[in-house]
Amino acid sequence: LRCRYCYAPAKKRHTMSEDVARQAIDLAIERGKKTACVSFFGGEPLLYFDFVRRLCDYAAMQAARSKTQMHYRLSTNGTLFDEEILRFCRSRDILFAVSLDGNQAAHDAERRTVDDQGSFALIDERLDMILEYCPKTVFTSVITPNNVAHLYDSVVSMWQRGIRFMAHQVEFTHPGWDRAAFEILRDNYEKLSRWYLQTTAKNEYFFMNLFDEKIKTHAQSPFDLGGVCDFGSKKFSVAPDGRIFPCVRFVSDAPDAETYCIGHVESGFTPRAKKLQVLNKQPREQCAGCALIGRCTN
């Protein structure tokens, strides 16, 4: 796909070697202290499903040797799922997140194919199969000025299809946001809040981070700076060449990316890792005076 809001660098088909991947798994097990998680991210991991399968087998073997509890995650656009892949995911208890921006109008506004066609039909035809094999699948949605008007209708349509785990993220860096677009966002939030209350009152269990995360931070408030973002402390991301970064958003070939490189799978972590973790816990000047400090997860 060629999603218009994607923060990943231009697709250059960098491929991680199996040796690098195994070293990354070993490092996760070593630092995990009896529990570890391997998360497959891209690009699109299912383009390399056989590779993913071999790495899961390797991780399970290494975890058994070290008496480590191993978990698996996978982020995907879902368009390559078939029954073989879904059976494997279920057998390994892989928790995966599928990108779905809502109804067709919302999804096709941003999630395009290589030849600039909407991709909704590709995921829609697999949706029932995904939910049959993995009903706890998390569906992730990105809200932009181009699809914000469809937010409420999208959530309702996803609910009607049987989706019970929804994670939305507003793409605040999108240049199209203006006051009018934010008012549309507010109106949709208000309609969704009424739907959320009505649905919850029926004793229906579901997860919807737009409201659940705010409720959680209200109940637990205030949390410490750096408490929301792990940033290289509890998790790390590995580039195809073995370099280690604090999270997936920093894995890049951009010139300034090296500023955030915190090690290599062959040599481990550098002192920069600790320096960045300390920096992450410092106050943000642009947030000074905000009433939501201690609650805002952005």
Protein Blocks (a to p, Z undefined) as FASTA:
>chain_A
ZZfklcbdcdehiacdfklmmmmmmmmmmmnnopacddddedjfklmmmmmmmmmmmmmm
mmmmnopacddddddehlmgcfklmmmmmmnopacddddebjfklmmmmmccfkopafkl
mmmmmmmmmmmmmmmbccdddddfklmmmmmmmmmmmmmnopabdcddddfkbmkbcfkl
mmmmmmmmmmmmmmmmmmmmnopacddfklmmmmmmmmmpccdehklpnnlmlpccddfk
opacfblklgcfbfklmmmpgbdfklopafklmmmmmmmmpccfklgoiakgokacZZ
